[in-house]
């Protein structure tokens, strides 16, 4: 059993929770560039120095906010992919594309700030590159599995193919975040068809 939290520990967790909640609120309200730590601290109702006990700077605060949203994307990326047939593989890929784009649509406001932060903060840009690589590694693993099961030709380089597939999805994901008026299902169908027709020869 884990150690019981002391009142001090509970208070520290509550203070950090308040700061994260306020950070999310203020970043959505003001955007990344115009948000300051002072604004977040005031909204959270904590002492000025208290914020620096938990976070190094504004970038560190936003990174925590971003990670909560990224967790939803990773649930999609880390779904078990062990199809036993081409049809099953194609259906699962289609479902994953739909789920990935749906998270982007549902979290559009936060993702708009993420995009702004990527262009303004080296810390956030670096973390986004790490996140992107995690997605690519997951897709590479899926392609390797399909090749082992003789569902995909060994002529495909798993890593290069995974990179191509991810970047295509990320491009449309940002279009949904920018609210370009795209319809979800046609994008899901066309992306999935393009990918599976090449790999699985449907």
N, C-alpha and C positions, 0 to 999 in steps of 0.2 A: 504494500500500500504506500502511496505517496505521502509526504509529510503534510500535515495540516497547515494551511496558510495562516499566518499571524494577521492581526488587524492592520499592521503596518504594510504587509504584503498586499492585502486586499485593497488598501487605500492607494498603493502604488499602481496596481492594476487598473483601478477605477480612474485614476488621474491620466494614465496613458490612454485608456479607452476614450475619455473625454477629449483629449488632444487629437486623437485620430478622427473621431467623429466631427470635431470642429474643423479639422484640416480638410476633410472631405467636403464639408459644407462650403467653406470659404474658397477652396479651389474651384468648385463648380460655379460659385457666384462670381468670382473675379477672374478666373483663368489662372494659368501658372505664373506668368510673368508679373502680373499685378498683385499677386498674393504676397503678403509679408508674414513673418512669424509673429509679429506684434498683433496682427489682425486675428490670427488663430488663437493666440494666448488669451486675448480679450474675449473672444467668443467662448472659449473653454472655461473661462473664469478661474484660471490658475495663476500662480506667481510667475513672473517673467523668467527667472532662472530655472524654474521647474522644467520647462520644455527642453532645456539643454541637458537635463539628466537622462532623457529618453531618446532625444534626436540630436544629431550633429548640426543640422541646418534645415532649411526649407526643402532642399532636394531629398534629404533623408526622410522627411515627413511624407512627401508625395510618393516616394518609393513604397512606403508602407501602405498608403492608400491604393496605389497601383497594384500591389501584390494581391490585395483582396479580390480585385476584379480578375487578375490573371489566373487566380485559382479556379475560376469558372471555366476559363478557356482550357486550362490543363486537365480538367475533368473530361473534356471532350477528347483531348489529345491522348490521354492515358486510358481510354476505353480499351478493353481487351479486343484485340484483332486477331482472331484465329478462324477465318472462314474455311469451310471444307469444300466449297465450290465457287466457281466464277460468279454465279448469280448472287450467292451470299456475300461475296466480297464487294460486288458492285453496290448492293443494297446498303451494306454497312458504310461504305465510303460516302454514298449519297446522304445517309443519315448524319454522318459526321460533319459534312460540309454544311448541312442545314443547321445543325446545332451550333457550329462555330459562328456562322453568320448571325444566328439568333442572339447569341450572347452579345455580339457587337451592337446589334440593334437595341437590345434591352439596356445595355450599358453605354449608349451613345454619348450621353453628357460627360461621363468620366473619361471615355476614350478620346473625346475631343480635346480634353485637357492633356491626356497622355501624348497625343500627337504634338501639341504645342510644346510640351516639356521635352520631348525627344529632340526638338530643334533648338532648345534653349539651355539644356543641362547636359553636361558630359556624363554625369552620374546616371541620369535617366536613360540617355542614349546607350550607355554601356550596358545597363541592365536590360534594355530592350533587345540588344544584340544577343545577350545571353538567353533571353526568353525565346527569341527566334531560333537560336541554335537548338534549344531543347525540343521545340516543335519538329525541326528538321531531323533530329536524331530519332524521335518517335516514329516519324514517317519512314525513315530509312529502315528501322527495325521491322515495320509492317511489310515493306517491300521484300526484305530478306526472307521473312516468313513465307510470303506468297511464292517466292522463287524456290524455297525448299520444298514446298508442297506442289511444285510444278504448275502453279496457276499463272505465273508470270515468267516470261522468257529470261534466261540468264544473260542475254545480250544487254539488258538494261543495267546501267551502273546505279545501284541503289541510292548512293549519296547524291549524285548529280540529279537523278530523277526526283528525289525527295526535295531538293532545293528548288527545282523548277516548279513542282506542285505547290510547295509552301508559298513561294513568292506570288504565284497566280492568285492564291486564296487571300493572301494579305492585301494585294492590290484592291480586290473587290470588298474586302472587309473595311478598308479605309473609305471606300466609296459609300458604303452603308453608314459609316460613322459620320461622314460629311453630309449625310441625308440628301443624296442626289436624286431621290425619287425612284430608285430602283425597286423592282418587284423581286421578292425573295425567291419564289419557286423557279422562275425561268433561269435565274443565275445558278441556283443549285443544280438544276437539270443539265445545263450546258457545261458547267465546270466539271461535273461528275462524268458526263458523257465523254468529254474531251480526254480526261485522264484515263478512265477505264477502257475506252475504246482502243487506246494506245497500248496499255499494259496487259489488259485481259482479253483483248480482241473480241469484244462483244458485238 
